[in-house]
Amino acid sequence: MAILDIDIVKAVMNVMDEYGDGIRYDYDRFEEALNDEAPQLMGECYLVVLGMKSGIFDVMIFDENISIKGYKEFMTKHLSLSEQEAVFLVAVLQRLLGQMGYYFTVSNMDELVEQSFKQGDLEHLAMVAKCYYDGFGIEQDYEKAFQIYSYLYGLGYQDCAYYLGDMYEHGYGVEVDKDKAIMFYESHEDDQTCLKLGMMHLFGLTDKKDLDIALEYFQKSHVAEAYFYSGCILEYHRRYSSAFQAFYQGARMYDRHCLYKAATYLKTGLGVEKDKRLAQQYFEYGYYLYDGDCTYELALLQLEHGIYEKEKQIGIHYLKQAVDMHSQIACITLAQFYYFGQFVKSDKQKGDYYLKKAYEIESENQRILKEYAHEDL
């Protein structure tokens, strides 16, 4: 099946801007407007409309922790979509949610809190605290979240240890205290606390930086981010086969960073037998998830193996999309193409534009790194 194009997101936003958000409930009119807006993306239009008809988009609005894997499994089973179509649709709907800024309000939160305290419903109180912590359905309020989580923890409800540790680590609703953060993380072992302890040892936020201890914690966690960090540490120690297995686990959860790393290993045969078909599939999924590195690799595959002019133009299209995803290497590559007239008509002005874009991305990356380093001091 041909690679689906994420430009459908722009088409949907244009339709919403012109006709208003309500058009998505008028399915026939919505599909007609989408097809008019992007006649070259008929398959993508069909999938987006299906996502609206099935109610999945509305469910996602009220889902604070969207699981790509979970939605993919639902779509393949109940909507008869292929894995590729399902991953694409989840990624597109998730991106639309981010751009459209949907927000709902829980109007009776104070009443819910009072009832939960009276009834001693710890599970419900934990849900309320999470709403305050995330700002989900209510104005974000770390102090209230901290108060409720502290109350719950005092009653032996240890599932909130991660949140108390995170608030002490970053100063959310309470003054920063790294020692208390570590104390809470160490008090209860679960996927999130193990991830946090691994990160603290990895980045030297404990007494000393220790990759081996960090790896031990990451390997106790089963979240995609932990698989990614495990893979990176194993890669640093040149344990490539084990690194691939870690990245592969994260890739099966559709984490874009793990997809890129696993695909790179499969492409080169590092630590695993070469499988260019699966490598391309993982690059595609990363592209759907708006990963610049995966999109850049897709562009190269198209340019390297494309025979016809149309295939080469598709490769340039992916490169330009990678630029939109802030891929510095995509900017540099496009600049070179325009300077030397490779795959495109020679154009020094465009070459200068993409080279300048590369410098801007580098400057922004350096700024972020400095801010991050400053926060950790």
N, C-alpha and C positions, 0 to 999 in steps of 0.2 A: 504494500500500500504506500502511496506517495506520502511524503512528509507534509503534515498539516501546518498551516501558516498562522503564527500568532498575531499577524496583522489584523485578524478578525476582531481583536480587542479594540483597536482604533475604530473599526467600522461600527461596532456596537456603541461605543461612546459617541460617535458622530450622530447615530440614529437617536440615541437618548437625548442628546443636546437639541436636536431638531424637533422631536415629537414629544419629549417628556418621558419620564420614567414609566408612566402608566402604560405605555405602548407594549411593554413586555407581557402584559396580561391579555392583549388582543393578539393571539398567536399568529393568525393568518396575516394580519396587517404588519405585525412585527417581522415575520419572515419575508414578506414582500419588500418591506423597506430595507431590510438587511441585504437582500439579493440585489436590489437597485444600487445600494451603497457599495457593495463589493461583489460584482458579478463573477469575478475570477475566483471567489472563495465560496462556491455553492455548498460544498461538503461541510466546510466549517460553519456556514450559516445554519445548515440543518442541525448540526450538533448543538449549537448554542440554543436554538429554539427548543430542541428536545430537552435541554437542561432546564429551561423555563417551564415547559409543559409538565415535566415530571415532578416539579416542585422542589427539585434539589437545590436550586439557587436560593429559594426562600428558607430552606432548612439551614443552609450555610450561613445565612445572616445571623441566626441564633446559635451558631456553633462556635464557641470560643477557641476550640482546639481542633481545627480541621485536619483529619487524617486522610491524606491522599490515598493511602493503601486501602483504608476502609471504604471510602467512596468509590474507588476503582472496583473493589470486589462487588459492591452493590450494583454498580452500573453494568458490569459484565454479566452478572446473574439476572438482573431484572429488566435491563434495557437492551440486552443482547448486543452490547458493544464489544469490540475487540479491546485488548489491553491498551493498545496505542490510542484508540479513540477515547477510552475512558480517562486515561492519564491526561490527554490533551484537554478534555472537557473540564476536568476538575481544576487543572492549572488555569485555564481561561476564566472560569467562573470565580475562582479565588482572586485572580488579578482584577477582575471587574469589581468585586466587592471592595478591594483596596482603593480603586480609583473613584468609585461612586460614593464612598464614605457613608455606607449605611450605618445607622445608629438607632437603637431602641432604648426606651426608658422603663425601668421598673418603678412605677409610681408609688407603690406602698412598701418600700424597702424598710422603713422604720417599724412599720407594723409587723413585717415578717421577722425582723430581728427580735422584737419584743416577744412574739409568740414562740420563737425558737428557744429563747432563754427560759421562758416559763415552762415549756414542755421538756426542756433538757435534751433537745434534738441536736446532737453534736454534728451529725452528718449535714443537717441543714445549715447549721451555723458555719460549718466549713465552707459550704457553697456561698453563703453570704459574704464571708471574709474574702473568698476568691473574687467575687464581683467587685468588692472595694479595691482589692489588690490590682486587678486588671482594668478597672474602670469599665466593666462589662455591664451595660444596662443601667449604670449609675455613674455619677461623677467620681473619678478616681480619688480615693482617700486612704493613703497608706497608714495614717495614724489609727483610723478605725479598724483597718485590716490587722494592724499590729495588736491592737487591744483584744480583738476577738481571737486571733491565733494564740496569743499569750494565755488567754483564758482556757482555750481548748487544750493547749499543751500542759497546763497545770492540772488538768483533769485526766491526763494520760493519753490524750489523743495525739499520737506522735506523727501522724501523717502530715501535720503542719510544720514539722521541723525544718523542711526545706525552705518554706516561705519565711520563717523567722530568721533562719540563717542568711537568706538572700537580702532581707531588709537590713540586717546588721552589717552585712558585707558592703552594701551600696549606700546605706544611710537613708533608706526609704521609711519615713515615719519615725525614725529613731536615729541617734547619732551613730556614725560608723564605728564598729568595733569588730575587727577581724577575728580576734580570739573568741568572742561570743559566736560569731558566724560559724567558725570551725567547730565549736562545741555543739551547736545545734545540728550541723551536718553530720557529725560523728555520732550523735545520739540515736539516730534512726537510719538504718540502711535501706534505701530504695533506689530506684533508677535515677531520680533527680539529685538526691544527696550524693550518690556515688559520682555522678557527672560533675557536680560542683567541686567535690574534694579532688577529683582528678585534675580539674582545671586549675585549682589553687596550687597544687603541686607542680603542674606543668609550667605555669607562669610565675612560679616563685613567690606566691602570695602567702606561703607558710614560712617557717623558719629558713628553709632553703629549697631551691628548685631540685626536684627529684623525679626524673622521667620514669624510673622503674616503679615507684610508688604510684605515680599518676596513672601508669598503664594498668596497675592492679585495680585501681578504682574504676577506670573506664571499662575494663573487662567485666566488672560486676553490673554495669548498667546496660540496659537494652534499648536506649533511645538512639536515634540516628546520629546525633551529634557525638555521642560517646564512641560509636563505631568509627566515625571520621577521625577523631583524635587518636584512638587506638591505632588505626591504620597509619597515621602520620608518625607516631612514635616508632612503630614496627618498621616503617620505611626508613626512618633515621638510623635504626640499628641494622639496616640492610636485610631484614627478615621479610623478603618480598612476598613469599608465598602466604605467610600469615597476614601481612599487610593487605594483600588482595582480598583475603577472606573477610577481613574487617570491613573494607570498603564495599565489598559485595553485599554484606548484610545490610549496610546502610542504603545501598542502591536499591535493594528489594523493598525498602521503605520509602523510596522515591525522594531521598535527600539529594538535592542537586549537586552538592559538593562531592558526596560519595559516588554519585553517578559519573561525574567527570573523572574521578580518580580510578574507579573500576574500569571505565571505558578505555582510559589511557593504558592501563595494564593489559587489557584484552587486545588492544590494538598493537602493542609492542611485544606482547608475549612475556612481559616481566612478571615472574612469579606465578604464571598461569599459562596454559596453552593458548596460542593466538586464536582469537575468534572475532574476525572483523565484522561479521554480521551482528553479533551481540554488542560489540563496541559501538557500532553505528546506532543501534537501537537505544543504547544508554545515552549517547550524545543527543539523540532526538528528544528523549524524555527530559534531559537537562535543558534543551532548547525550549521546550514547552514551559518549563519552570523558570524561564527568563534568566538562564545562566550564561554569562558572556563567554566563558571558556568553552563550554559545550557548543555554543553557537559558532564560535570561531572554528572549532574542529570540523563541524558540519560543512562550513564554507570551504575549508581546505579539501575535504573529501570530494565535494562537488567539483571543485576546480581541478583537482588532480586526476579524477577519473571521468570527468565529463567529456564526451566526444563532440556533442553538438553545441552550437552557440547558445541555445536556450539554457542548457545545463550550466554553462559558464556564467550566464547572467543570473541564474538562481544562486550560484555561489557568491557572486558580488552582492546579491540581495541579502544573504545571510551575514556577510561581512558588515554591511551597513546596519543590520539589526543588532549585531554584536557591539557596534559603536554605540548604539542607543542604550546598550546594557553596560556601558562604561568599560569596555574591553580595550585596554591600551594597545595590546598587540594587534588588534583588528584595525585600530587607527593607523598604526605604523605601516601595516601591510597595505592598506588602501592608499596611503600616501605614496608608497613605493610604486604601486600599480599605476597611479596617475602620473607620477614623475616619468616613468619609463614606458608608459603606454601598453602595459601588460594586462590583458583581459578587458581593458577599458581604453577609450580614446585618451591620448596624452592630454593632460590638463594641469599645468603647474599651479594654477590658482586653487584647484581642488586638492592637489597634493599638499599645498601649504596649509589649507584648512584642516585636513586630517592630522597633519603633523602638529599643528597648534593644539588640536583636540587631545592628542596624546600627551602633550606637556601639561595641559589642564587637568587631565585625569591623574597624572603622576603627582602633581601638586596637591590635589585633593586627597589622594591616598596618603601622602606624607603628613598632611594636616591631621587626618584621622588617627594615624599611628602616634603622632605626638600627643594628641588628646588622650588616647588610650593609655599611653605610657604615663602621662601626668596623673590620670585617675588612679593608677595602680601604685603610685608612690606613697 
